[in-house]
Amino acid sequence: MAQMNFGGVTENVVTREEFPLEKAREVLKDETIAVIGYGVQGPGQALNLRDNGFNVIVGQRKGGKTWEKAVADGWVPGETLFEIEEACERGTIIQYLLSDAAQIEVWPTVKKNLTPGKALYFSHGFAVTYKERTGIIPPADVDVILVAPKGSGTSLRTMFLEGRGLNSSYAIFQDATGRAWDRCVALGIGVGSGYLFETNFKREVYSDLTGERGSLMGAIQGLLLAQYEVLRENGHTPSEAFNETVEELTQSLMPLFAKNGMDWMYANCSTTAQRGALDWMGPFHDAIKPVMYQLYDSVKTGNEAQISIDSNSKADYREKLEEELRQLRESEMWQTAVTVRKLRPENN
């Protein structure tokens, strides 16, 4: 483990140079990694581990779309693809990658197969942090570890195939064997992490839920929609409003400030843009920060967790979700996006 300076704060990180793939393979050479769930994170982590030479099996409900997806990805029923209970029996490391609601439902099956010395692996601190609400309390004689890639399973897989890595956090909740850290970091390297930074289960879920509802998805959609609507209400066309709101941000600016930082971006735009950005940064910050405090408090108190559990457990959850997503998809802004994407040079 190395110590790195982040903005004047020292943190513990693990890099691929320090813990190479060969070392990870050695640590896990006698392990069977059972990936339970093949929805969001499951495919990317399972496929990356398999391609990196680890002994991986997948556990999934037979007959569903995700079972068929696993078969299409090369997992062989009866050899590397099993029903959930059998995969849990076979695995020495159980990667519990079902949705938070599904983890609650399947927990009795997983728990009875957590024999002493096994490891229970999460990519989200939700189930353990909110154990009073989920009922997920791991037995004391197993390792409980976490590797949380900072992006979707699709991004994890895509970046792996491009020879890159997606940064991940890691945490040890319970070290029953004395090998929890080695197992955790080896899995983090195995799934394709760029580097691993240390956290704990509570910090991971608090930051994750805040990020999803905030700058990663919820807040950014709200911000984009507000600007788009103001432009449209003032006579700008859909194409102009979308290009100024979304297209320039995602296609031109994001790649640049991801590579060089926002200070570089400010230094390399017009003087008019510089002045306006610096002047309006403060009012936006002051308007948004109180909402962020409200959001974080809702996460910290468990309110967001309970909303998620209640909503995702309803019989008509999927139907209502699809309706909400349909409304978003068919809104003018995102229908404009469809046309704009078709007009990009790479699509012509």
C-alpha positions, 0 to 999 in steps of 0.5 A: 500500500502506498500513500499518495497526496490528493490536494494536500491530503494523504490517502492510502492507495494500491496501484497495479505496479505495486500489486501486479496481476501476477501477484493477484493470480497467485493470491487467488490461485486456489479460490473459486470466485462465484459472481452472483447476479449478471445485471449491472456490475456482474458481466463486467467484473465476471468477464474481466476476471475470466479474461485475466485468468481467474477461476470464475463461475456465475450464479443466476436464476435460470431461464431469464434474460440475464441467464441467456445473456450469460450464455451468450457471453460464453458461460457454460451451464453446468460448468461455469454457469449455475443456479444461484444456490449451487454457485454459492456452494461452489464458490470460496469467494461470493461476489454479491452483485445483485441489486440492493433489493434483490440482495435482501430477497436472496440473502437467506440462500447466500447466508447458509452457504457462507461456511467458515473461511469464505469471503463475501464481496460487495461492490456497494456498502448498502446492504451492510451499512443499512443492515437494520433495514436489509437484514443482511448481517454476515456471519463472524467467520467469513471475510467481508470485503468491498471493491466498488468500481467508480462507474458502470459495469459497462464502462469497466468492461469497455475500459478493460478491453481498451487496455485501461482501468476504472478506478475503484474504492476498496474496504475491509469490513471483517477479516476472519481469515487474516487474508481479507486485505490480500483477497480484496486487493487481488480481486480489485486488480482482477476486475480491472481497476486502474488504482484502488483507494481505501474507504469503508462500507459506510463512506462508500455508500454515503458518497455513492448515493450522494453522487448518483443523486447529485453530480453524476445523474440527478443534479446534472439532469436537473441542471441541463434541463433548466438551462435547455428550458430557459433557452427554449422559452426565450426563442432558441431552437431545440438544436441550438439549445441542445448544442449549447447545453449538452453537446458542447459539454459532453463532446468538447469540454468534458474530455478536456477537463477530465484530462487537464482539470477545470483550471486548464479549461478556464485558462484555455477559453475566451476571455469572455467565457473566463469572466462569465464562468468565474463570476457565475460559479459562486451563485451556482455554488451558493444555490446548489450547496444547500440542496447537497446538504439536504441530499447528504442528510437524507442519505446519512439518516437512511431515508434514501435507503428506505425509499429505495428498498420500499420502491424496488420491492413493489410488484409494479416497480418495473412498470412504473420505472419504465414509464418514468424512463419513457417520459424522460426519453421522449422529452424534447431535449432527449429526442433532440439528442437522438437527431444530434447524435445521428448528425455527428461526423462519425455516424455519417 
